[in-house]
Amino acid sequence: MTIWTFGWTVALLGMGGTMLVLWLLSLLILLLKTIFPQEPRE
């Protein structure tokens, strides 16, 4: 494995991991919104 192949592999895995974590966080936020709905203030 050349240094360029290793670099691209690490970069792509890092970007994919970041997108996966952001997607999981958005699912967690949606789940919390359904469990605890926001009540309108008067």
N, C-alpha and C positions, 0 to 999 in steps of 0.2 A: 504494500500500500504506500503510495507516494505521499508526500507532505500535502499536496494539493487535494488529493482524494480524502485524506484524513480531515483536512480543514473544512471541505464542503460537507462531509458527513456530520461533523460536529455542529456546523452552522445550521444545517437542515434539521437535525434532531433538536437543537435548541429552539428553533422557531416553531417546530411542531409541538414540542413540550409546552412552550409558552401559550400557543393557541389552545391546547388541550386544557391547561389550567384555567385560562380565561373562560372557556366554555363551561367547565365544571363550576366555576364561581357564579356564572350567570344562571345555571340551573339551581344552585343553592339559593340565590337571591329570589328566583321565581318561586321556589318551594317555600321560603320564609314568607313571601308576600301572600301566598295562599293560606298558610297556617295562621298568620297574624295580619288580617286585612286592616287597612288604614281606616280609622273612623273619622268622619268629617267633623271638623271643629265648628262650634257655633259662636 
